[in-house]
Amino acid sequence: MNTFKKITGGTPEEVYNKFPWLKEAEFSDAEVNINYDVIVWQGGEWQYGIWKEGVWEGGLWKDGIWEGGEWKDGIWEGGIWEGGRWKGGVWKEGIWEGGFWEGGEWKDGIWSYGNWRCGFWKDGVWEYGLWRDGDWEYGVWKDGTWEGGEWEDGVWKNGTWQGGEWKKGKMWDNLTSKYINVKYNGDRFEKI
C-alpha cells in the first residue's frame, strides 16, 4: 500500500488526480510537492513503477522505470533509466538507456547510451555514449567517445580517446586478439 509522509499543496486524492501514473506505482513514506506542473519528490522510498515526469530531490529508488524528468539527489538501487537529467546522488545498480548525467557517483550497472559530464565512475559497463570529464576508477568501456577526465583503471575495448589522463588500464589489441596493458604518453597509447 502506498503511503505519504508529507504532501505539500494537496491531499492524496489530489496527488493521484494530478499525477494518475502514481496509482500504478509502489512507494512508501513519500514526501511530495504538487504545487507545480510536475511532481516534486522530496523523500521516501520508491519501490516499483513507471516514473513519467517530475523532479526527484531525495529519497531511495529501489526499482522501476524512469521515463523522464530531473534527478537532483538520492540513491538509485536498480531499475531502468530511459531519459532525463541526472544532477547528483548515488547510482548503485541498473541500466542507463539515455539521457544526461551531470554529476554524482556511479557505482555499478550498464550504461547503454547517453551523455556524461563530470562525476565519479566506480565500476560497470559502458556500452556507448559521450564522456566529457569525470573520474573513471574501474569498469569496461566497450565503445563511445572520451573527451577529458581521469582514467584510473579498467578495460577499454573500442572507441575514440580525445584527451584526458590515463593512469593505467588495458586495451584491446587487434593484432594479438587480447587485452594488453598500455600507457598514454599524451600523444598516443603504447604497450607496457
Backbone torsions as a table, in degrees:
resi	resn	phi	psi	omega
1	MET	NA	135.7	179.3
2	ASN	-76.4	137.6	178.9
3	THR	-130.3	146.7	175.4
4	PHE	-111.5	133.0	174.2
5	LYS	-89.5	-37.6	-178.4
6	LYS	-154.4	133.9	175.2
7	ILE	-125.5	121.6	174.9
8	THR	-100.8	121.1	175.9
9	GLY	99.5	9.8	178.5
10	GLY	168.5	-165.5	-178.9
11	THR	-112.0	169.8	175.6
12	PRO	-55.1	-40.3	179.5
13	GLU	-61.7	-41.4	178.6
14	GLU	-67.1	-34.9	176.2
15	VAL	-60.3	-50.2	-177.8
16	TYR	-68.5	-32.8	177.4
17	ASN	-67.8	-40.3	-177.9
18	LYS	-78.2	-33.5	-177.8
19	PHE	-129.7	74.0	-173.4
20	PRO	-62.3	-21.9	177.9
21	TRP	-64.0	-18.8	177.7
22	LEU	-69.8	-21.4	179.5
23	LYS	-62.6	-28.6	-178.2
24	GLU	-89.3	-6.3	-177.6
25	ALA	-90.0	164.7	173.3
26	GLU	-121.5	123.9	-179.2
27	PHE	-153.9	166.7	177.6
28	SER	-144.1	151.4	178.2
29	ASP	51.5	37.2	-177.2
30	ALA	-66.3	136.0	171.9
31	GLU	-115.7	110.2	-173.8
32	VAL	-130.1	155.2	174.4
33	ASN	-123.4	122.3	-178.4
34	ILE	-113.3	23.0	179.8
35	ASN	-76.9	-1.8	-175.6
36	TYR	-119.4	177.9	178.4
37	ASP	-69.4	-25.2	176.3
38	VAL	-117.5	156.2	178.4
39	ILE	-75.5	143.6	174.2
40	VAL	-114.1	112.6	-179.8
41	TRP	-90.7	119.5	-173.7
42	GLN	-111.8	-5.0	179.3
43	GLY	170.1	168.8	-178.7
44	GLY	111.8	-169.8	-177.1
45	GLU	-125.0	123.4	174.6
46	TRP	-95.8	117.0	-176.4
47	GLN	-95.2	-38.3	-179.5
48	TYR	-169.6	153.5	176.5
49	GLY	138.4	-174.9	179.4
50	ILE	-111.0	119.0	176.3
51	TRP	-86.9	119.1	-174.9
52	LYS	-86.8	-47.2	-175.2
53	GLU	-172.5	146.6	177.8
54	GLY	151.9	-168.0	180.0
55	VAL	-122.0	128.2	178.1
56	TRP	-106.0	115.1	-177.0
57	GLU	-106.9	-6.3	178.9
58	GLY	166.3	160.0	-179.9
59	GLY	126.1	-174.1	-177.2
60	LEU	-115.3	124.2	175.0
61	TRP	-104.3	116.6	-177.9
62	LYS	-93.6	-41.6	-177.0
63	ASP	-167.3	162.6	178.2
64	GLY	132.7	-167.5	-178.9
65	ILE	-122.1	126.6	176.6
66	TRP	-100.9	114.3	-177.0
67	GLU	-95.5	-20.5	-179.8
68	GLY	173.1	164.6	-179.3
69	GLY	123.8	-164.3	-176.8
70	GLU	-126.2	127.1	177.7
71	TRP	-104.6	118.8	-177.8
72	LYS	-102.5	-33.7	-178.1
73	ASP	-166.8	162.1	179.1
74	GLY	129.8	-172.2	-178.4
75	ILE	-122.1	126.8	176.9
76	TRP	-105.3	118.9	-178.0
77	GLU	-104.2	-17.8	179.7
78	GLY	176.1	163.9	179.6
79	GLY	123.9	-166.1	-176.8
80	ILE	-123.3	127.2	176.2
81	TRP	-101.7	116.8	-176.5
82	GLU	-101.4	-16.4	179.6
83	GLY	170.3	163.2	-178.2
84	GLY	126.5	-165.4	-176.1
85	ARG	-126.9	123.4	177.8
86	TRP	-102.9	122.1	-176.5
87	LYS	-114.6	-9.4	179.9
88	GLY	173.2	167.2	-178.5
89	GLY	114.9	-168.7	-176.6
90	VAL	-122.8	124.8	174.5
91	TRP	-101.6	115.8	-177.7
92	LYS	-96.1	-36.0	-175.2
93	GLU	-168.3	151.9	176.4
94	GLY	144.3	-170.8	-179.5
95	ILE	-121.7	124.1	178.2
96	TRP	-101.2	118.9	-176.4
97	GLU	-112.0	8.6	177.2
98	GLY	149.6	158.5	-179.9
99	GLY	126.3	-166.2	-175.4
100	PHE	-122.5	125.9	176.0
101	TRP	-104.1	124.5	-177.0
102	GLU	-128.1	31.6	176.7
103	GLY	134.1	159.4	-178.4
104	GLY	119.4	-169.1	-175.6
105	GLU	-124.1	123.5	176.9
106	TRP	-102.5	119.9	-177.7
107	LYS	-100.9	-34.0	-179.4
108	ASP	-171.7	162.7	178.4
109	GLY	133.8	-170.2	-179.6
110	ILE	-118.3	123.4	175.2
111	TRP	-99.9	106.4	-178.9
112	SER	-80.3	-44.7	-177.0
113	TYR	-168.4	150.9	175.7
114	GLY	151.3	-172.5	-178.9
115	ASN	-117.8	123.7	179.9
116	TRP	-107.7	128.7	173.0
117	ARG	-135.5	102.3	178.7
118	CYS	66.4	157.8	-176.1
119	GLY	130.9	-176.8	-177.2
120	PHE	-121.7	121.7	178.2
121	TRP	-103.5	119.7	-178.4
122	LYS	-95.1	-44.9	-177.2
123	ASP	-167.1	163.8	178.0
124	GLY	136.0	-171.8	-179.4
125	VAL	-119.0	121.6	175.5
126	TRP	-99.6	112.2	-177.8
127	GLU	-88.2	-41.8	-179.3
128	TYR	-170.8	150.6	175.9
129	GLY	150.9	-171.6	-179.3
130	LEU	-114.0	121.2	178.0
131	TRP	-104.7	124.3	175.4
132	ARG	-128.1	96.2	174.1
133	ASP	72.2	150.6	-179.2
134	GLY	135.0	178.9	-178.6
135	ASP	-114.4	124.1	178.3
136	TRP	-108.3	119.2	-178.9
137	GLU	-97.2	-45.2	179.3
138	TYR	-162.0	160.1	178.6
139	GLY	142.3	-172.1	-179.2
140	VAL	-118.2	123.8	176.2
141	TRP	-102.8	113.6	-178.2
142	LYS	-89.5	-41.4	-177.8
143	ASP	-170.1	162.3	178.8
144	GLY	133.2	-168.5	-178.8
145	THR	-119.9	127.4	176.9
146	TRP	-104.7	122.0	178.9
147	GLU	-125.3	76.0	174.4
148	GLY	91.6	160.2	-177.2
149	GLY	118.7	-173.8	-177.3
150	GLU	-120.0	122.3	176.9
151	TRP	-99.5	110.0	-178.6
152	GLU	-82.9	-46.7	-178.0
153	ASP	-170.6	159.4	178.2
154	GLY	146.4	-170.2	-177.9
155	VAL	-119.8	126.1	179.0
156	TRP	-110.7	118.5	179.9
157	LYS	-93.4	-49.1	-174.1
158	ASN	-157.0	162.1	176.0
159	GLY	137.4	-171.9	-178.4
160	THR	-117.4	122.5	177.1
161	TRP	-98.9	119.7	180.0
162	GLN	-120.7	46.2	174.8
163	GLY	101.2	156.3	-177.0
164	GLY	138.0	-175.2	180.0
165	GLU	-108.9	122.8	178.6
166	TRP	-106.8	113.9	179.5
167	LYS	-88.1	-51.1	174.8
168	LYS	-165.0	162.1	179.6
169	GLY	158.9	-179.9	-179.4
170	LYS	-119.2	148.8	175.9
171	MET	-129.6	152.5	177.2
172	TRP	-73.4	131.4	178.0
173	ASP	-110.3	113.8	-178.4
174	ASN	-66.1	-30.2	-178.6
175	LEU	-68.0	-42.5	-178.0
176	THR	-97.6	-9.3	-177.4
177	SER	55.8	45.3	175.0
178	LYS	-155.8	169.4	177.3
179	TYR	-83.6	137.9	178.8
180	ILE	-127.8	151.5	174.5
181	ASN	-73.5	135.3	-179.0
182	VAL	-133.5	161.6	171.6
183	LYS	-127.9	156.7	180.0
184	TYR	-112.4	124.5	-177.5
185	ASN	-97.1	13.9	-179.6
186	GLY	92.3	-13.1	-179.6
187	ASP	-125.3	-36.7	179.6
188	ARG	-159.3	168.3	178.3
189	PHE	-91.6	142.9	179.8
190	GLU	-133.2	146.0	175.9
191	LYS	-67.4	138.9	178.1
192	ILE	-91.9	NA	NA
